[in-house]
Amino acid sequence: MTQLEYARRGVITEKMQNAAAAEGVPAEFIRDGMAAGTIVICHNNKHVNGTPLPVGTGLRTKINANIGSSSDDMNMENELEKARIAVKYGADAIMDLSTGGPVDEIRKAIIAETSTCIGSVPLYQAALDAVRNKNKAIVDMTVDDIFAGIVKHAEDGVDFITVHCGVTRGTVERMKNEGRLMDVVSRGGAFTIEWMSYNNKENPLFEHFDKLLDITKAYDMTLSLGDGFRPGCLADATDRAQIHELILLGELTQRAQDAGVQVMIEGPGHVPLNQIQANIQLQKRLCHGAPFYVLGPLVTDIAPGYDHITCAIGGAIAAAAGADFLCYVTPSEHLCLPNAQDVRDGVIASRIAAHAADIAKGVKGAMDKDIAMAKCRKKLDWEGQFALALDPDKAREYRANSPVADHGACTMCGEFCAYKLMDDAMKR
């Protein structure tokens, strides 16, 4: 049976117990959340070295780091280094989105490299295999080609897969009728729409959804129902196409859960600050509380080079409003493939957002480190501060590069350090 089926029978499994221990909550809390569909444990039974990742309501907000090659940068060692950096600086999951070079080898190497939860988009695999191995265009993929890509990723041990099942002909028409500034910016969504348009057929992942469920259930993979119509700019946020897709994803969520398959929902995208909370509330209502996995959201379109910051602003608001899983954005978003430093910056920015939101949500233990940090700062305990920092290396580097005097304070206030002055005042 799958973890969801065990939960619905009232059984607490070893994975549930481990998840509960990691989150500091009772095992019954995990079981009941899974039974209700508000918590998932991402773990493919084939991922033998993988650590199951609990995601959902009442748990610590998780973050994902996207890595992966492109046709312009196919270096496998670069991607492995990004994976190492992402894990070192606290990513809870890694998505391999490779579309160039030895994609099978890259994915397998990343899975072997780390015990971290792994996600992917198998449609990329199907498209590449069709072009490379069968001399076909993307639009010439068969339904069997598409499902063969899913099976390949499942066999390799991918824990959750993004599938754009809500990209339907009806949703495309709604997008056309309303009009959009940037149409579709999701790569998987664009592949699917191109295929549907050329073949004059419905999306195979929507039409043959039961076949998809059979495959994912066999491995107990988690379905991440992708947002093919996520807005790629603020002007397109919360329009008919986005919401129609979300309604379909809510219906598919029920079908999947009825079949014993765990589900989370992917969300926007580029969203103005004043629409973020409404987007979270819509998703939670339409998808019956299924965990929400958001890309950003980015709150402005005019910060290329700083989009990890626009993402962190939106991510903090989204997570505080109920989002469960944040997909990071790096400084190079919209500009180029990220390097290792970009990955580090993106991970830290999203970790800040997730942690800030967990404090706002009252997640158990979220404030503990902040209180400990305050105590270390009051004592000018620098080693204690470094140990508690989200990025200890950067904090230590700043301190080391500062001409610190014997007074032990930082160079911002020096001998007039408020902590030191207050210590003297309080002793009188």
Protein Blocks (a to p, Z undefined) as FASTA:
>chain_A
ZZklmmmnopacfklmmmmmmnopafklmmmmmmnopaccdddfklmmbccddedehiac
dddddedddfklccfklmmmmmmmmmmnopabdcdfbfghjlklmmmmmmmmpmcdcddd
fklmmmmmmmmmnopafklpcfklmmmmmmmmmmnopabdcddfklcfklmmmmmmnopa
klpabfklmmmmmmmmmnopacfklmmmmmmmmmmmmnopacddddfkbcfbfklgoifk
lmmmmmmmmmmmmmmmmnopacddddehjddfklmmmmmmmmmmmnnopacddehiafbf
klghilmmmmmmmmmmmmmnopabdcdddfkgokbccdfklmmmmmmmmmmmmmmmmmmn
opghklmmmmmmmmmmmnopaklmmmmpmblmlmmmmmmmpccdfkopafklmmmlfklm
mmmmmmZZ
